[in-house]
Amino acid sequence: MNEVAYNMAWAVVFSALGGLIGIALILAASVFLPRFIERLTPNIDEDKEIARGNVAVANYFGRVVGASIIGSASSSPRPSWAESSPPCIDGAGTGGPGKFRASL
C-alpha cells in the first residue's frame, strides 16, 4: 500500500509540473506572437489603427493572434490512442458504445 501511495504522489507531482510548464509556454506565446505578427505586416501599424477605431484591423489582428495562440497550444504530439478510428456511437463496434473501434 505504501508503494501505491508513493507512485500516486509522484503522478500528482509530474501532473502539476506538466501543467505549470504548459501554462508558462502559453503565456510566453501570448507575449511573443503579437510582436511577431506585427513584424509580418509591415504596411499596417496595428496599434495606431486600433486606437483610431478601425474595427476591421482590430478584428483581423485579434483573430490571427488568437488563432496563433490556440495553434501553439494544440501543437503537442497526439497520444497513440488518439490515432485510432473515431468512437463507436451506435454500439456496433468491438468495444460497445463510446469505445474506440479496432483499427481497420
WOVENRA-V742051 format. One record per backbone hydrogen bond with DSSP energy under -1.0 kcal/mol. CO is the residue of the C=O (numbers start at 1). NH is the residue of the N-H. Records with the same first field share a line. If there is no record, write none. Layout:
CO=NH + NH
//
This chain:
1=5
2=6
3=7
4=8
5=9
6=10
7=11
8=12
9=13
10=14
11=15
12=16
13=17
14=18
15=19
16=20
17=21
18=22
19=23
20=24
21=25
22=26
23=27
24=28
25=29
26=30
27=31
28=32
29=33
32=36
33=37
34=38
35=39
36=40
45=49
46=50
47=51
48=52
49=54
53=55
54=58
55=59
56=60
57=61
58=62
59=63
60=64
61=65
62=66
63=67
64=68
65=69
66=70
67=71
68=72
69=73
70=74
79=82
80=83
88=98
96=99
99=88
//
